[in-house]
Amino acid sequence: MKRKVDLVVISDVHLGTYGCHAKELLHYLESIEPKQVILNGDIIDGWQFSKRYFPKWHMKVVQHLIKWISEQKDIIYITGNHDEMLRKFVGFNMNNFRIENKAVIELGGDKHWFFHGDVFDITIQHSKWLAKLGGAGYDILILLNRLVNWISEKLGRGKVSFSKKIKNSVKGAVKHINKFETTAAEIAATEGYSHVICGHIHQAVKRDIPTKKGSVTYLNSGDWVESLTSLEYNDGEWTIFNYQESDLYYAEDISDDVLAELNDHLIFEKLLTEFNLLAR
């Protein structure tokens, strides 16, 4: 029996990268029956897309989304920075599927503002090559993290997130995230929106932020690289769905693709290649 959901928000899947947990995402998608779906950016990773790496589970996620479109589910694809190539198709509409840069939806009498959030990222706006290089490094960090966690689980120990530890230990990163959330809330309040829903920073959260024009509820859907989270709206309430804390969770297996990447010793070669291409 599929679980009925009024609205589900998913972002930062990064299909086409080694860090993407496509198998887990597909398991989640198959467990729900949503009335409305918002794909809030970075679903496909155009920055690191490679013809040699798009495994079956990644394709199955795409096929499942296409199935929902064929069923005429109300789906909004909001563009992010990693799938910015879709911005040229903003306004496209087919079978209740449409591509937008942002969306405003009224829920429970309140206006909710949805957008990815990369517009607040100065690095992306002014030094895209540096952001792309950082993305390649992040993908490699996640790849190594998955191997470490796989070994850790085999030994009966808990998981650890390298990137979250780095973010939480660097004051600048914490300050950047806080500023991101506050800025989004302040703009939302100015526009008369009670809720603002973003992705981009890969940290799922729901909290009320006070502004000069009133309190705004800020929500972030997290990602399907590390946190494996989404946002769900049911009966007038927002909740964060965490796959790893749900009944759906099972201990992950390291795929042959990931092991092959490690065994081929391509990690530093990949970084060097990315740097050379982006610095031209």
KELUMLO-371108 format. One record per residue (C-alpha): residue in three letters; x, z, y. Coordinates in steps of 0.05 Angstrom, whole numbers, plus 5000, padded with zeros to 4 digits. Layout:
<atoms>
ATOM    aa     px     pz     py
ATOM   ala      X      Z      Y
...
</atoms>
This chain:
<atoms>
ATOM    aa     px     pz     py
ATOM   met   5000   5000   5000
ATOM   lys   5030   4978   5066
ATOM   arg   5029   5027   5124
ATOM   lys   4988   5003   5183
ATOM   val   5022   5005   5251
ATOM   asp   4990   4986   5318
ATOM   leu   5056   4964   5349
ATOM   val   5128   4963   5324
ATOM   val   5190   4951   5367
ATOM   ile   5255   4928   5335
ATOM   ser   5319   4910   5370
ATOM   asp   5394   4900   5359
ATOM   val   5390   4874   5288
ATOM   his   5450   4828   5298
ATOM   leu   5435   4781   5241
ATOM   gly   5498   4741   5224
ATOM   thr   5546   4800   5230
ATOM   tyr   5577   4844   5176
ATOM   gly   5548   4906   5207
ATOM   cys   5475   4885   5201
ATOM   his   5434   4923   5149
ATOM   ala   5388   4864   5134
ATOM   lys   5369   4889   5065
ATOM   glu   5345   4955   5092
ATOM   leu   5308   4921   5150
ATOM   leu   5272   4875   5101
ATOM   his   5252   4935   5059
ATOM   tyr   5222   4967   5122
ATOM   leu   5187   4903   5145
ATOM   glu   5155   4895   5077
ATOM   ser   5129   4967   5080
ATOM   ile   5088   4959   5144
ATOM   glu   5028   4919   5168
ATOM   pro   5035   4916   5244
ATOM   lys   4982   4890   5291
ATOM   gln   5034   4873   5344
ATOM   val   5110   4864   5341
ATOM   ile   5162   4865   5396
ATOM   leu   5231   4840   5379
ATOM   asn   5269   4870   5436
ATOM   gly   5333   4828   5437
ATOM   asp   5396   4816   5397
ATOM   ile   5358   4799   5334
ATOM   ile   5406   4742   5318
ATOM   asp   5478   4750   5340
ATOM   gly   5496   4684   5374
ATOM   trp   5562   4711   5398
ATOM   gln   5592   4721   5329
ATOM   phe   5550   4672   5290
ATOM   ser   5589   4636   5236
ATOM   lys   5567   4581   5188
ATOM   arg   5606   4615   5133
ATOM   tyr   5570   4682   5139
ATOM   phe   5494   4685   5138
ATOM   pro   5477   4720   5071
ATOM   lys   5411   4715   5034
ATOM   trp   5385   4782   5060
ATOM   his   5395   4758   5132
ATOM   met   5357   4695   5116
ATOM   lys   5302   4735   5081
ATOM   val   5291   4775   5145
ATOM   val   5283   4710   5184
ATOM   gln   5235   4684   5130
ATOM   his   5193   4747   5134
ATOM   leu   5187   4741   5210
ATOM   ile   5167   4668   5202
ATOM   lys   5115   4691   5152
ATOM   trp   5087   4738   5204
ATOM   ile   5085   4682   5254
ATOM   ser   5047   4637   5205
ATOM   glu   4997   4694   5196
ATOM   gln   4988   4692   5272
ATOM   lys   5010   4763   5285
ATOM   asp   5021   4778   5358
ATOM   ile   5097   4774   5364
ATOM   ile   5138   4775   5428
ATOM   tyr   5212   4757   5423
ATOM   ile   5248   4787   5483
ATOM   thr   5317   4757   5493
ATOM   gly   5380   4799   5494
ATOM   asn   5452   4784   5511
ATOM   his   5473   4766   5440
ATOM   asp   5415   4717   5432
ATOM   glu   5417   4693   5504
ATOM   met   5415   4620   5479
ATOM   leu   5340   4631   5471
ATOM   arg   5331   4643   5545
ATOM   lys   5325   4568   5556
ATOM   phe   5261   4572   5514
ATOM   val   5228   4628   5554
ATOM   gly   5154   4614   5559
ATOM   phe   5150   4581   5490
ATOM   asn   5085   4600   5455
ATOM   met   5062   4583   5384
ATOM   asn   5012   4618   5339
ATOM   asn   5014   4682   5381
ATOM   phe   5090   4680   5379
ATOM   arg   5124   4675   5447
ATOM   ile   5193   4682   5477
ATOM   glu   5202   4722   5541
ATOM   asn   5256   4757   5581
ATOM   lys   5210   4818   5591
ATOM   ala   5139   4839   5578
ATOM   val   5088   4887   5608
ATOM   ile   5034   4912   5561
ATOM   glu   4978   4962   5575
ATOM   leu   4972   5014   5521
ATOM   gly   4924   5073   5526
ATOM   gly   4910   5056   5598
ATOM   asp   4985   5059   5617
ATOM   lys   5031   5002   5633
ATOM   his   5091   4995   5587
ATOM   trp   5152   4954   5609
ATOM   phe   5194   4922   5553
ATOM   phe   5261   4889   5564
ATOM   his   5328   4888   5527
ATOM   gly   5371   4923   5579
ATOM   asp   5434   4880   5584
ATOM   val   5417   4866   5657
ATOM   phe   5446   4935   5673
ATOM   asp   5512   4921   5638
ATOM   ile   5565   4903   5690
ATOM   thr   5615   4882   5636
ATOM   ile   5568   4830   5608
ATOM   gln   5548   4804   5677
ATOM   his   5619   4795   5703
ATOM   ser   5667   4794   5644
ATOM   lys   5630   4762   5586
ATOM   trp   5694   4745   5549
ATOM   leu   5714   4819   5549
ATOM   ala   5645   4839   5524
ATOM   lys   5649   4787   5468
ATOM   leu   5718   4813   5448
ATOM   gly   5689   4884   5447
ATOM   gly   5633   4858   5403
ATOM   ala   5682   4830   5353
ATOM   gly   5720   4896   5352
ATOM   tyr   5654   4934   5343
ATOM   asp   5635   4890   5284
ATOM   ile   5701   4906   5251
ATOM   leu   5694   4980   5264
ATOM   ile   5625   4980   5232
ATOM   leu   5653   4941   5173
ATOM   leu   5706   4994   5160
ATOM   asn   5654   5049   5173
ATOM   arg   5609   5021   5118
ATOM   leu   5666   5023   5068
ATOM   val   5685   5094   5087
ATOM   asn   5612   5117   5082
ATOM   trp   5604   5082   5014
ATOM   ile   5665   5121   4988
ATOM   ser   5640   5185   5021
ATOM   glu   5572   5179   4987
ATOM   lys   5604   5166   4920
ATOM   leu   5642   5232   4930
ATOM   gly   5577   5268   4948
ATOM   arg   5593   5276   5022
ATOM   gly   5553   5257   5083
ATOM   lys   5559   5196   5127
ATOM   val   5598   5192   5191
ATOM   ser   5591   5143   5249
ATOM   phe   5658   5122   5279
ATOM   ser   5626   5089   5340
ATOM   lys   5579   5148   5355
ATOM   lys   5637   5196   5352
ATOM   ile   5676   5153   5400
ATOM   lys   5617   5145   5447
ATOM   asn   5602   5220   5446
ATOM   ser   5674   5239   5458
ATOM   val   5686   5192   5517
ATOM   lys   5656   5220   5580
ATOM   gly   5652   5151   5611
ATOM   ala   5609   5125   5554
ATOM   val   5561   5185   5558
ATOM   lys   5557   5176   5634
ATOM   his   5542   5102   5626
ATOM   ile   5485   5115   5576
ATOM   asn   5455   5168   5622
ATOM   lys   5459   5121   5681
ATOM   phe   5428   5065   5641
ATOM   glu   5368   5109   5622
ATOM   thr   5359   5137   5692
ATOM   thr   5363   5069   5725
ATOM   ala   5311   5040   5677
ATOM   ala   5264   5098   5691
ATOM   glu   5272   5094   5766
ATOM   ile   5257   5019   5768
ATOM   ala   5197   5030   5721
ATOM   ala   5169   5084   5767
ATOM   thr   5177   5039   5828
ATOM   glu   5138   4984   5793
ATOM   gly   5083   5032   5771
ATOM   tyr   5100   5033   5697
ATOM   ser   5092   5097   5658
ATOM   his   5137   5076   5601
ATOM   val   5200   5034   5596
ATOM   ile   5224   5010   5528
ATOM   cys   5294   4982   5519
ATOM   gly   5347   4965   5466
ATOM   his   5419   4944   5479
ATOM   ile   5455   5012   5476
ATOM   his   5441   5024   5401
ATOM   gln   5416   5095   5410
ATOM   ala   5344   5111   5392
ATOM   val   5312   5161   5438
ATOM   lys   5247   5182   5469
ATOM   arg   5248   5227   5530
ATOM   asp   5213   5238   5597
ATOM   ile   5256   5225   5658
ATOM   pro   5236   5253   5726
ATOM   thr   5241   5206   5785
ATOM   lys   5223   5210   5859
ATOM   lys   5159   5172   5843
ATOM   gly   5139   5212   5782
ATOM   ser   5159   5222   5710
ATOM   val   5172   5161   5665
ATOM   thr   5176   5161   5589
ATOM   tyr   5240   5125   5568
ATOM   leu   5245   5098   5498
ATOM   asn   5300   5061   5461
ATOM   ser   5291   5029   5393
ATOM   gly   5363   5039   5370
ATOM   asp   5390   4987   5322
ATOM   trp   5396   4962   5250
ATOM   val   5472   4966   5250
ATOM   glu   5482   5042   5249
ATOM   ser   5420   5083   5265
ATOM   leu   5370   5038   5227
ATOM   thr   5313   5056   5273
ATOM   ser   5251   5026   5305
ATOM   leu   5196   5049   5352
ATOM   glu   5124   5054   5327
ATOM   tyr   5061   5062   5369
ATOM   asn   4999   5090   5334
ATOM   asp   4936   5123   5361
ATOM   gly   4965   5130   5431
ATOM   glu   5031   5161   5409
ATOM   trp   5102   5135   5406
ATOM   thr   5148   5157   5349
ATOM   ile   5218   5138   5327
ATOM   phe   5222   5112   5256
ATOM   asn   5288   5129   5222
ATOM   tyr   5299   5090   5158
ATOM   gln   5353   5137   5133
ATOM   glu   5306   5197   5139
ATOM   ser   5246   5161   5108
ATOM   asp   5220   5154   5037
ATOM   leu   5246   5082   5038
ATOM   tyr   5319   5103   5041
ATOM   tyr   5366   5091   4984
ATOM   ala   5442   5096   4981
ATOM   glu   5471   5030   5004
ATOM   asp   5515   4986   4962
ATOM   ile   5574   4950   4993
ATOM   ser   5558   4876   4987
ATOM   asp   5606   4826   4958
ATOM   asp   5609   4793   5027
ATOM   val   5634   4857   5060
ATOM   leu   5685   4870   5005
ATOM   ala   5710   4799   5009
ATOM   glu   5721   4806   5083
ATOM   leu   5763   4868   5071
ATOM   asn   5800   4839   5011
ATOM   asp   5819   4776   5049
ATOM   his   5853   4817   5103
ATOM   leu   5817   4779   5157
ATOM   ile   5804   4837   5203
ATOM   phe   5863   4831   5250
ATOM   glu   5863   4756   5244
ATOM   lys   5791   4755   5266
ATOM   leu   5806   4798   5326
ATOM   leu   5864   4754   5346
ATOM   thr   5822   4691   5337
ATOM   glu   5766   4719   5379
ATOM   phe   5815   4740   5434
ATOM   asn   5848   4671   5436
ATOM   leu   5781   4634   5439
ATOM   leu   5750   4679   5491
ATOM   ala   5811   4685   5536
ATOM   arg   5817   4609   5544
</atoms>
